[in-house]
């Protein structure tokens, strides 16, 4: 009797194992296709993604596809791009061409047939989305000017003509805009901003309004209204006087008294800049009459032409077209040389002879330049995602690849950054600020 009971228990146990085994096999045969992302590693230049696929018997994978979506704002059209078509047994992918947008999303899509079903319709399965979020500083159009502050580390003043016009302070160490000043009409802001007295920014519009702004907090110190016949197209500050050009006539404004004087003296300048206590740097950019000059001004007799200023070290002969450009120029660290124009013409300040022409060296046209403390020169190449780096002897020592089309190089304490466009910019000649106007979205690219 005991033996029969023991035998019965063994039979029951075997039956349970058989039933459970059949159930497990049956569940496995009916299991769905699954994909699980197991690893996602985003960075500036590459994204790595790993996954696992649970594929039951009878499921045939026909396509294993990687899709990428990229956009900057919620209102942007989200572009979906097929970036890889992989073998069905692959479990990893590396994207070495990550778009420089705020939001980049990756999806793995599988097209498959399930032969366990009577209808062999191609089905699809999509993984969970994986997002790479960047914190970007963006501009709706190409800025008009980017000026590095020589007295505040990692501070850049950006003149943006979009809409009403803005002056924006960028702190590269914090990678954020810390101050913004709003104006009335950005289309009038065709004069470059200038830093005076270490911590004051002067900004002039074409109608003759000149703003004096504290460079630390962007508060307005004073506003001056000069008298304009045509338009103000160049200005700079020496002591108490603001010198400016109106209809090719030299004028000046006394900041303490408010006196405005039209000297009647004919002159030409598309850009003026403080050089030292009684001298201004002047640049003329018309293709048929281009030159560079240092002008020393009298502080006592401002009514006689011969006493008004005298010229030093000017380029005595007219230069070739596109040798100078009031929209494109940069000083080296000692202010002994200046580089300007799309051709990268390098002038020595002592005689203003052209020492180098970068276009003749590389065959490339440039957009802007910047020097570092070692007098290495960074030059953004027009129409290409490339920055050229030259040493102090102007030998090309590095070609730096970028994700955006580079425009304004910025030398910071932590290295190179650049304001770049999402589309290429084409600029060929000076047009007093009006030609230097590009409706292209930009961002600050950090490497």
C-alpha positions as CSV (number, residue, x, y, z in Angstrom):
1,X,0.0,0.0,0.0
2,X,2.8,2.4,0.9
3,X,4.6,1.5,-2.3
4,X,1.6,2.2,-4.4
5,X,1.2,5.6,-2.8
6,X,4.9,6.5,-3.3
7,X,4.6,5.4,-7.0
8,X,1.5,7.6,-7.4
9,X,3.3,10.7,-6.1
10,X,6.2,10.1,-8.5
11,X,3.7,9.9,-11.4
12,X,2.0,13.1,-10.3
13,X,5.4,14.9,-10.1
14,X,6.3,13.8,-13.5
15,X,3.0,15.0,-14.9
16,X,3.5,18.4,-13.3
17,X,7.0,18.7,-14.8
18,X,5.6,17.7,-18.2
19,X,2.7,20.2,-18.0
20,X,5.0,23.0,-16.9
21,X,7.5,22.2,-19.5
22,X,4.9,22.2,-22.2
23,X,3.5,25.5,-20.9
24,X,7.0,27.1,-20.9
25,X,7.7,26.0,-24.4
26,X,4.3,27.2,-25.5
27,X,4.8,30.6,-23.9
28,X,8.2,30.9,-25.5
29,X,6.8,30.1,-28.9
30,X,4.0,32.7,-28.4
31,X,6.4,35.4,-27.0
32,X,6.5,38.8,-28.8
33,X,9.6,40.3,-30.4
34,X,11.2,42.7,-27.9
35,X,14.0,45.3,-28.1
36,X,15.5,47.0,-25.1
37,X,18.1,49.8,-25.2
38,X,20.8,48.9,-22.7
39,X,23.3,51.7,-23.0
40,X,23.2,55.3,-24.3
41,X,26.4,57.5,-24.3
42,X,26.0,61.0,-25.8
43,X,28.8,63.6,-26.2
44,X,29.8,66.6,-28.4
45,X,31.1,64.6,-31.3
46,X,29.6,61.1,-31.0
47,X,26.7,59.1,-29.6
48,X,26.9,55.4,-28.8
49,X,23.9,53.2,-28.3
50,X,23.6,49.5,-27.4
51,X,20.5,47.2,-27.3
52,X,19.3,43.7,-26.8
53,X,16.7,41.9,-29.0
54,X,14.6,39.0,-27.7
55,X,13.6,37.2,-30.8
56,X,11.3,34.1,-30.5
57,X,11.5,31.2,-33.0
58,X,9.5,32.0,-36.2
59,X,10.2,35.7,-36.2
60,X,12.3,36.9,-39.2
61,X,13.9,40.4,-38.9
62,X,14.0,42.0,-42.3
63,X,15.3,45.5,-41.4
64,X,17.2,46.8,-38.4
65,X,17.2,50.6,-38.8
66,X,18.5,53.6,-36.8
67,X,16.6,56.8,-37.1
68,X,17.6,60.2,-35.7
69,X,15.4,63.3,-35.0
70,X,16.9,66.7,-34.4
71,X,15.5,70.1,-33.6
72,X,16.2,73.3,-31.6
73,X,12.7,74.4,-30.6
74,X,9.4,72.7,-30.0
75,X,8.0,74.7,-32.9
76,X,10.7,73.4,-35.3
77,X,9.9,70.8,-37.9
78,X,11.4,67.6,-36.5
79,X,13.6,66.1,-39.1
80,X,13.7,62.3,-39.2
81,X,16.7,60.9,-40.9
82,X,17.6,57.2,-41.5
83,X,21.3,57.0,-40.4
84,X,21.9,53.3,-40.5
85,X,20.6,50.0,-41.9
86,X,22.2,47.2,-39.9
87,X,22.5,43.4,-39.9
88,X,19.7,41.8,-37.9
89,X,22.2,40.4,-35.3
90,X,23.9,43.8,-34.6
91,X,23.6,45.2,-31.0
92,X,25.5,48.5,-31.1
93,X,25.9,51.6,-33.2
94,X,28.0,54.8,-33.0
95,X,27.0,58.1,-34.6
96,X,30.0,60.2,-35.4
97,X,28.0,63.0,-37.1
98,X,25.8,64.2,-34.3
99,X,23.8,67.4,-35.3
100,X,24.6,70.5,-33.2
101,X,21.0,71.1,-32.1
102,X,19.4,71.3,-28.7
103,X,17.5,68.1,-29.0
104,X,18.7,64.9,-30.8
105,X,16.6,61.8,-30.4
106,X,17.5,58.2,-31.5
107,X,15.1,55.4,-32.3
108,X,15.7,51.8,-33.3
109,X,13.1,50.4,-35.7
110,X,12.6,46.8,-36.7
111,X,10.6,45.5,-39.7
112,X,9.8,41.8,-39.3
113,X,7.7,38.9,-40.3
114,X,6.1,36.6,-37.8
115,X,5.9,33.1,-39.4
116,X,3.9,31.8,-36.5
117,X,0.9,33.7,-37.8
118,X,-1.2,32.7,-40.8
119,X,-0.9,36.2,-42.4
120,X,2.7,37.1,-43.2
121,X,2.2,40.8,-43.1
122,X,5.4,42.8,-42.4
123,X,5.1,44.3,-38.9
124,X,7.3,46.9,-37.2
125,X,8.6,47.5,-33.7
126,X,10.2,50.7,-32.4
127,X,12.4,51.1,-29.3
128,X,12.0,53.6,-26.6
129,X,13.4,57.0,-27.7
130,X,16.7,58.1,-26.4
131,X,17.4,61.9,-26.2
132,X,20.5,64.0,-26.2
133,X,19.8,67.5,-24.8
134,X,22.3,70.3,-25.3
135,X,22.2,73.7,-23.6
136,X,22.8,76.1,-26.5
137,X,23.1,79.8,-26.8
138,X,21.3,80.7,-29.9
139,X,20.7,83.8,-32.2
140,X,17.9,84.2,-34.7
141,X,20.3,85.8,-37.2
142,X,24.1,86.3,-37.6
143,X,25.3,88.9,-35.1
144,X,26.8,92.1,-36.4
145,X,29.8,92.2,-34.1
146,X,31.4,90.1,-31.4
147,X,33.9,92.0,-29.3
148,X,36.1,90.4,-26.6
149,X,36.3,92.5,-23.4
150,X,40.1,93.1,-22.7
151,X,39.4,93.9,-19.0
152,X,36.9,91.2,-18.1
153,X,38.0,87.6,-18.4
154,X,35.9,85.4,-20.7
155,X,33.4,88.2,-21.4
156,X,32.2,89.0,-25.0
157,X,29.9,91.8,-26.1
158,X,27.7,90.7,-29.0
159,X,25.8,93.3,-31.1
160,X,22.7,91.6,-32.5
161,X,20.6,93.6,-35.0
162,X,17.6,91.3,-34.9
163,X,14.3,93.2,-34.4
164,X,14.8,96.2,-32.1
165,X,18.5,95.4,-31.7
166,X,20.3,94.0,-28.7
167,X,23.6,94.2,-27.0
168,X,24.3,90.9,-25.3
169,X,27.0,89.9,-22.8
170,X,28.3,86.4,-23.1
171,X,30.2,84.8,-20.2
172,X,32.1,81.9,-21.8
173,X,33.1,80.4,-18.4
174,X,29.4,80.0,-17.5
175,X,28.4,79.5,-21.1
176,X,25.4,81.8,-20.8
177,X,24.2,85.3,-21.6
178,X,24.4,87.4,-18.4
179,X,23.1,90.8,-19.6
180,X,21.0,92.1,-22.4
181,X,20.3,95.7,-23.5
182,X,17.4,96.4,-25.8
183,X,17.4,99.3,-28.4
184,X,14.7,100.8,-30.6
185,X,15.6,99.7,-34.2
186,X,18.2,97.1,-35.0
187,X,18.4,98.2,-38.7
188,X,20.0,101.5,-37.6
189,X,22.9,99.8,-35.6
190,X,25.5,99.7,-38.5
191,X,28.4,101.1,-36.4
192,X,30.7,98.8,-34.5
193,X,30.6,99.1,-30.7
194,X,33.7,100.5,-29.0
195,X,35.2,100.0,-25.5
196,X,36.5,103.2,-24.0
197,X,37.9,104.0,-20.5
198,X,38.2,100.3,-19.8
199,X,34.6,99.8,-18.7
200,X,32.4,101.9,-21.0
201,X,30.8,100.9,-24.3
202,X,29.9,103.5,-26.9
203,X,27.4,102.5,-29.5
204,X,26.1,104.8,-32.3
205,X,23.2,104.4,-34.7
206,X,23.0,105.9,-38.2
207,X,20.7,108.7,-37.1
208,X,23.3,110.1,-34.7
209,X,22.2,108.8,-31.3
210,X,25.2,107.7,-29.3
211,X,24.8,105.5,-26.2
212,X,27.3,105.5,-23.4
213,X,26.9,102.2,-21.5
214,X,28.5,100.7,-18.4
215,X,30.3,97.5,-19.6
216,X,29.8,95.8,-16.3
217,X,26.0,96.0,-15.9
218,X,24.9,97.4,-19.2
219,X,23.2,100.4,-17.6
220,X,23.1,103.6,-19.7
221,X,25.5,106.3,-18.4
222,X,24.5,109.0,-21.0
223,X,22.8,109.4,-24.4
224,X,24.1,111.9,-26.9
225,X,22.2,113.2,-29.9
226,X,24.6,114.4,-32.6
227,X,23.4,116.5,-35.6
228,X,23.3,114.4,-38.8
229,X,22.7,115.6,-42.4
230,X,23.1,112.2,-44.1
231,X,24.0,109.4,-41.7
232,X,26.6,108.7,-39.1
233,X,28.9,106.1,-40.7
234,X,32.0,106.1,-38.4
235,X,32.8,107.4,-34.9
236,X,35.2,107.2,-32.1
237,X,36.1,108.8,-28.8
238,X,39.1,110.9,-27.8
239,X,38.9,112.4,-24.3
240,X,35.8,114.6,-24.1
241,X,35.1,114.5,-27.9
242,X,33.2,112.1,-30.0
243,X,34.6,112.4,-33.6
244,X,32.3,111.1,-36.3
245,X,31.8,111.1,-40.1
246,X,28.6,112.5,-41.7
247,X,28.3,112.6,-45.5
248,X,32.1,112.5,-45.7
249,X,32.4,115.5,-43.4
250,X,34.4,115.5,-40.2
251,X,32.2,116.4,-37.2
252,X,32.7,116.3,-33.4
253,X,30.5,116.4,-30.3
254,X,31.6,117.7,-26.9
255,X,30.2,115.4,-24.2
256,X,30.5,117.9,-21.4
257,X,28.8,120.9,-23.1
258,X,26.7,119.2,-25.7
259,X,28.2,121.4,-28.4
260,X,28.0,119.8,-31.9
261,X,30.4,121.0,-34.6
262,X,30.4,120.3,-38.3
263,X,33.9,121.3,-39.4
264,X,33.1,121.3,-43.1
265,X,36.3,119.4,-43.7
266,X,36.0,116.6,-46.2
267,X,37.3,113.2,-45.1
268,X,36.7,109.5,-45.6
269,X,36.4,106.7,-43.0
270,X,34.3,103.7,-42.7
271,X,35.6,102.7,-39.3
272,X,37.3,104.8,-36.5
273,X,38.9,103.4,-33.4
274,X,40.7,104.8,-30.4
275,X,44.4,104.1,-30.8
276,X,46.1,106.1,-28.0
277,X,45.6,109.4,-26.1
278,X,45.4,111.6,-29.2
279,X,45.3,109.2,-32.2
280,X,42.5,107.3,-34.0
281,X,42.9,104.4,-36.3
282,X,41.0,104.8,-39.5
283,X,40.0,102.3,-42.2
284,X,38.4,103.0,-45.6
285,X,36.8,100.1,-47.4
286,X,35.5,101.2,-50.8
287,X,36.8,98.8,-53.5
288,X,38.1,101.6,-55.7
289,X,39.6,103.6,-52.8
290,X,40.7,101.5,-49.9
291,X,43.4,102.5,-47.4
292,X,44.4,102.4,-43.7
293,X,45.6,105.4,-41.6
294,X,46.6,106.6,-38.2
295,X,45.2,110.1,-37.5
296,X,46.6,112.3,-34.8
297,X,44.2,115.0,-33.7
298,X,44.9,118.4,-32.2
299,X,43.3,119.1,-28.9
300,X,43.5,122.9,-29.2
301,X,42.7,124.0,-32.8
302,X,39.8,122.1,-34.3
303,X,38.7,124.6,-36.9
304,X,41.6,124.5,-39.4
305,X,42.1,121.5,-41.6
306,X,45.8,121.4,-41.3
307,X,45.5,121.6,-37.5
308,X,42.6,119.3,-37.2
309,X,44.6,116.1,-37.7
310,X,47.7,114.8,-39.4
311,X,48.2,111.5,-40.9
312,X,50.8,108.8,-39.8
313,X,51.9,105.6,-41.4
314,X,49.1,105.6,-43.9
315,X,49.1,103.3,-46.9
316,X,50.4,105.8,-49.5
317,X,49.0,104.0,-52.5
318,X,45.5,102.8,-53.1
319,X,45.1,99.1,-52.3
320,X,43.6,96.3,-54.5
321,X,39.9,95.6,-54.1
322,X,39.0,93.6,-51.0
323,X,42.2,94.4,-49.2
324,X,40.4,96.1,-46.4
325,X,36.9,95.7,-44.8
326,X,35.4,97.7,-41.9
327,X,33.3,94.6,-41.0
328,X,36.2,92.1,-40.9
329,X,39.4,93.0,-39.0
330,X,41.3,92.0,-35.9
331,X,44.4,93.3,-34.0
332,X,47.2,91.1,-32.9
333,X,48.0,91.1,-29.1
334,X,50.6,94.0,-29.3
335,X,48.4,96.0,-31.7
336,X,51.4,96.1,-34.1
337,X,49.5,94.4,-36.9
338,X,46.0,94.2,-38.2
339,X,44.3,91.6,-40.4
340,X,41.3,92.4,-42.5
341,X,39.0,91.5,-45.5
342,X,37.8,88.2,-46.9
343,X,41.3,87.7,-48.3
344,X,43.0,87.9,-44.9
345,X,45.3,90.8,-45.7
346,X,47.9,91.4,-42.9
347,X,49.2,95.0,-42.5
348,X,52.1,96.1,-40.3
349,X,51.0,99.2,-38.4
350,X,54.4,100.9,-38.9
351,X,54.0,101.3,-42.7
352,X,50.7,99.6,-43.5
353,X,52.3,97.5,-46.2
354,X,50.7,94.1,-46.8
355,X,52.9,91.4,-45.2
356,X,50.7,88.4,-45.9
357,X,47.6,87.5,-47.9
358,X,46.0,84.3,-46.5
359,X,44.0,83.8,-49.7
360,X,47.2,83.5,-51.7
361,X,48.4,80.9,-49.2
362,X,45.3,78.7,-48.9
363,X,42.9,79.7,-51.7
364,X,40.2,80.3,-49.1
365,X,38.0,83.3,-48.3
366,X,37.5,84.1,-44.7
367,X,34.7,85.6,-42.5
368,X,36.4,86.7,-39.2
369,X,39.7,86.4,-37.4
370,X,40.9,86.3,-33.7
371,X,44.3,86.1,-32.1
372,X,45.2,84.2,-29.0
373,X,47.9,85.3,-26.4
374,X,50.6,83.5,-28.4
375,X,49.6,85.4,-31.6
376,X,48.2,82.3,-33.1
377,X,45.5,83.3,-35.6
378,X,42.1,81.6,-35.9
379,X,40.3,82.3,-39.2
380,X,36.8,81.0,-40.0
381,X,36.6,79.7,-43.6
382,X,33.5,80.9,-45.6
383,X,31.1,78.2,-46.7
384,X,32.9,75.3,-45.0
385,X,32.8,73.7,-41.5
386,X,36.4,74.6,-40.9
387,X,38.6,77.0,-38.9
388,X,42.2,77.6,-40.0
389,X,44.8,78.0,-37.3
390,X,48.0,79.9,-38.2
391,X,51.1,80.3,-36.0
392,X,52.7,83.7,-35.4
393,X,54.6,83.3,-38.7
394,X,51.2,82.7,-40.5
395,X,51.9,79.1,-41.3
396,X,48.8,77.0,-41.4
397,X,49.3,74.6,-38.5
398,X,45.9,73.1,-37.9
399,X,42.5,72.7,-39.7
400,X,39.8,72.6,-37.0
401,X,36.5,70.9,-38.0
402,X,33.3,72.3,-36.7
403,X,29.7,71.1,-36.7
404,X,28.3,74.5,-37.7
405,X,29.5,76.9,-40.4
406,X,32.0,78.9,-38.3
407,X,31.6,82.7,-38.2
408,X,33.1,84.5,-35.1
409,X,36.0,82.7,-33.4
410,X,36.2,83.4,-29.6
411,X,39.3,82.7,-27.7
412,X,38.5,81.9,-24.1
413,X,40.5,80.8,-21.0
414,X,39.3,77.3,-21.6
415,X,40.0,77.2,-25.3
416,X,38.3,78.0,-28.6
417,X,34.6,78.6,-29.0
418,X,32.8,79.9,-32.1
419,X,29.5,81.4,-33.2
420,X,28.4,79.4,-36.2
421,X,25.5,79.3,-38.6
422,X,23.2,76.4,-39.4
423,X,23.6,77.4,-43.1
424,X,26.6,78.8,-44.9
425,X,27.2,82.5,-45.2
426,X,28.4,84.2,-48.3
427,X,30.0,87.7,-47.9
428,X,32.3,89.3,-50.5
429,X,32.6,93.0,-50.1
430,X,32.0,96.0,-47.7
431,X,28.6,97.7,-47.8
432,X,28.6,99.9,-44.7
433,X,26.9,97.3,-42.6
434,X,23.9,96.8,-45.0
435,X,25.6,94.0,-46.9
436,X,26.8,92.5,-43.6
437,X,23.3,91.3,-42.8
438,X,22.5,87.6,-42.8
439,X,19.1,86.0,-41.9
440,X,20.6,82.7,-40.7
441,X,20.1,81.1,-37.3
442,X,23.3,80.7,-35.2
443,X,24.5,79.1,-32.0
444,X,27.7,79.2,-29.9
445,X,29.5,76.0,-30.6
446,X,31.6,74.7,-27.7
447,X,34.0,71.9,-28.4
